């Protein structure tokens, strides 16, 4: 009898345990399922959010082009053709060129007056177009400010460095003209006066057109023969190329660095073949740079009585 009761009790215990285990596992399974369901729902929500959130593209944004010197906004720019490289490159090169036209300013060289004092002069301002194009080619969606690279260079000469600057001649060159050609001679004389006493410090650049200025009747320039397309024609300022050519031969003899020079379309008689430097307002220019480590001064004089134009490049004795 005891054995029977014991067996019944054991069986009841086993059944109870099984029922309890079944209830537990069912509950745990439900909890696990609920958790997994919640996690799946959250993942689905995140995916939905990602799909809803717009992806920023360079071509959809507006960028501010800022002056590298001041941080001032110069222009707002929307790169709508950013994905089309050929069209975009053409667009930003044109943009850089247009901005440069409103910024670029040639250096105004310092001159020495009759008392030996330095006068005038202003800095060169240059927008580096290639650098701006590169900046616009590398836009991103995180930085909406674009640097417009603008550089300023002031004339590199002081009263101290210009002491005794006319003491020694580095090179001199003379050309001849007919004293009887009054109109042409007046143009030569005016252009010589414009370049006379220009002082260039180390690294300073010189532009003939910028220094002489526009040749107009209002400024005293006269009609005289000039070479255009291998023909002699009358033009205001005819003869000023003799001044630029004489200047070229003088600075070349002094060893200064020529940076821009063009030949006439026809041989001129005042310098040997190939030794000329033609110029025109809005056209060819004659440019050079003082590549010395000391300042130089340009002396120019047109003697209308003897018909001699002389350009002399000088510096101080202690400089050399």
PEURZI-V932928 format. One line per field, one symbol per residue. ss: DSSP state (H for helix, E for strand, L for the rest). Layout:
BEGIN
ss->???
END
This chain:
BEGIN
ss->LHHHHHHHHHHHHHHHHHHHHHHHHHHHHHHHHHHHHHHHHHHHHHHHHHHHLLLLLHHHLLEEEEELLLLLEEEEELLLLLLLHHHHHHHHHHHHHHHHHLLLELLELEEELLLLLEELLELEEEELHHHHHHHHHLLLLLLLEEEELEEEELLLLLLLLLLLLLLEEEEEEEEELLLLLHHHHHHHHHHHHHHLLEEELLLLEEEHHHHHLLLLHHHLLLEEEEEELLEEEEEELLLHHHHHHHHHHHHHHHLLEEEELLLLLLLLLLLLLLLLLLLLLLLLLLEEELLLLLLEEEEEEEELLLLEEEEEEEELLLLL
END
